[in-house]
């Protein structure tokens, strides 16, 4: 069941792509973070995954739903 709406999905995909690419493209900026830069990449991968699958486990726990309800 999807709980991530279209606008939320676009924002997650954009932010995820930036977080995955930034530590590699801006290595000098992220170098002081040390191993934390891998956490930034991991967060980006999670954001991309939730955008692709349109499901956010945290939304389920918090009872949030940003996608419109399909009425049959």
BELURRA-V945429 format. One record per residue. N is the residue number from 1. RES is the residue in one letter. SS is DSSP state (h for helix, s for strand, l for the rest). PSI is psi as a letter, one per 40 degrees, with the letter a starting at -180 (999 if undefined). OMEGA is omega in whole degrees, 0 to 359 (none if undefined). Layout:
n & res & ss & psi & omega
N & RES & SS & PSI & OMEGA
N & RES & SS & PSI & OMEGA
This chain:
n & res & ss & psi & omega
1 & X & l & h & 181
2 & X & l & h & 175
3 & X & l & e & 178
4 & X & l & h & 183
5 & X & l & i & 185
6 & X & h & d & 180
7 & X & h & d & 177
8 & X & h & d & 180
9 & X & h & d & 179
10 & X & h & d & 179
11 & X & h & d & 178
12 & X & h & d & 181
13 & X & h & d & 180
14 & X & h & d & 179
15 & X & h & d & 179
16 & X & h & d & 179
17 & X & h & d & 178
18 & X & h & d & 181
19 & X & h & d & 178
20 & X & h & d & 185
21 & X & h & d & 188
22 & X & h & d & 181
23 & X & h & d & 179
24 & X & h & d & 182
25 & X & h & d & 180
26 & X & l & f & 187
27 & X & h & d & 181
28 & X & h & d & 181
29 & X & h & d & 184
30 & X & h & e & 181
31 & X & h & d & 180
32 & X & h & e & 180
33 & X & h & e & 180
34 & X & l & b & 182
35 & X & l & e & 179
36 & X & h & d & 179
37 & X & h & d & 176
38 & X & h & d & 175
39 & X & h & d & 177
40 & X & h & d & 178
41 & X & h & d & 179
42 & X & h & d & 178
43 & X & h & d & 177
44 & X & h & d & 179
45 & X & h & d & 177
46 & X & h & d & 178
47 & X & h & d & 178
48 & X & h & d & 179
49 & X & h & d & 179
50 & X & h & d & 177
51 & X & h & d & 182
52 & X & h & d & 184
53 & X & h & e & 179
54 & X & l & f & 180
55 & X & l & h & 178
56 & X & l & h & 180
57 & X & h & d & 179
58 & X & h & d & 177
59 & X & h & d & 179
60 & X & h & d & 180
61 & X & h & d & 182
62 & X & h & e & 180
63 & X & l & f & 180
64 & X & l & i & 177
65 & X & l & h & 181
66 & X & l & e & 178
67 & X & l & i & 180
68 & X & l & i & 179
69 & X & l & h & 179
70 & X & l & h & 180
71 & X & l & h & 181
72 & X & l & 999 & none
